[in-house]
Amino acid sequence: MLYSICRPLLFRIPAEPAHRLTIAALAAAPRVSSAAPQPLLCQRVAGLVFPNPVGIAAGFDKNGEVPDALLGLGFGFVEAGTVTPRPQEGNPKPRLFRLVEDNAVINRMGFNNAGAAVVARRLAARKSRPGVVGANIGANKDSADRVADYAAMTRIMAPLASYLTINISSPNTPGLRALQDPAALADLLDAVIDARGSLQTRLFLKLAPDLTSTDIDAICKIALDKQLDALIVTNTTITRPALRSPLAGEAGGLSGEPLRALALQVLRDFRSATGGAIPLIGVGGIASADDAWERICAGASLIQLYSALVYRGPGLVRQIVDGLVKRVSAEGMSSIAEAVGSE
């Protein structure tokens, strides 16, 4: 109710300053405890225990400023980043757009972040606190050796995060998605795994929705061969389904409601290609408990959201969690893990 009152005022502010205002408000809010484990929703995925399957996607808390505040909103896990070795301004502004008519967002942020040293200090300061907090890592735009960037980020962040997400699927860093090509991907993963060394930090891989079936099969083969711990499906899309907003022509990655059908289908494709042998995390267009349930039944062990918060507000998190509890109970299941891939 409070967000419905505040939203018209927030929407008078351009999207990026409004986002910074939101981060500042979360940072200033009194600290509350993390989400209590929901017996029906608590599950172990990739060796980590998640109190519920609803996480916030990378991009919201780029610099690891408010992970505990986000856990206090009810999220089962938080993903900070994307973080690069050196601080990066990102692409020229404006670079973040609300497509209100479509309940969507277009961004071309370009991995803007404060750099590894700053984010590492913040994650180190909260290391003793409870909660699953991952770090999404990337390469600097002007790097001469992007594989070396990912290896360096792994060495810095692996001791501090519950898991690392290797982000090679942003459309806003030129050439980055080429790392999804099989030969390049295998070399990258070898470098990251070597950099992780003996640490037990889990490795996730975040992928684009704009992949062919051949791409998906090749990626899954490599992911299984390298024993990755999970795949995050999907990032934003460079495609443009039918949109009503006058901002539809802006360059960048599209997220929100128009991505829902594509992200769901790509998740199903990855589930089929992996045979359920590797956990999947569903992202893209999830805005309700029904959306989350559909993604879980299609094969996602966990889900993430971000764009829907822009339109629905922070109360959406607990609405989805409560809705999933009711759905698991209504289906007569003892755990949400029984629903994963059940369609």
HELIX and SHEET records of a PDB file:
HELIX    1   1 LEU A    2  LEU A   10  1                                   9    
HELIX    2   2 ALA A   15  ALA A   28  1                                  14    
HELIX    3   3 PRO A   67  GLY A   72  1                                   6    
HELIX    4   4 VAL A  100  ASP A  102  5                                   3    
HELIX    5   5 ALA A  116  ALA A  125  1                                  10    
HELIX    6   6 ARG A  146  MET A  157  1                                  12    
HELIX    7   7 LEU A  176  GLN A  180  5                                   5    
HELIX    8   8 PRO A  182  ARG A  196  1                                  15    
HELIX    9   9 SER A  213  ASP A  225  1                                  13    
HELIX   10  10 GLU A  257  LEU A  259  5                                   3    
HELIX   11  11 ARG A  260  THR A  274  1                                  15    
HELIX   12  12 ALA A  289  CYS A  297  1                                   9    
HELIX   13  13 SER A  307  ARG A  312  1                                   6    
HELIX   14  14 GLY A  315  ALA A  330  1                                  16    
HELIX   15  15 ILE A  336  ALA A  339  5                                   4    
SHEET    1   A 2 GLN A  43  VAL A  45  0                                        
SHEET    2   A 2 LEU A  48  PHE A  50 -1                                        
SHEET    1   B 9 VAL A  54  ILE A  56  0                                        
SHEET    2   B 9 PHE A  77  VAL A  83  1                                        
SHEET    3   B 9 VAL A 132  ILE A 137  1                                        
SHEET    4   B 9 TYR A 163  ASN A 167  1                                        
SHEET    5   B 9 ARG A 202  LEU A 207  1                                        
SHEET    6   B 9 ALA A 230  VAL A 233  1                                        
SHEET    7   B 9 LEU A 280  VAL A 283  1                                        
SHEET    8   B 9 ALA A 300  LEU A 305  1                                        
SHEET    9   B 9 VAL A  54  ILE A  56  1                                        
SHEET    1   C 3 LEU A  96  LEU A  99  0                                        
SHEET    2   C 3 ALA A 104  ASN A 107 -1                                        
SHEET    3   C 3 GLY A 253  GLY A 256 -1                                        
END                                                                             
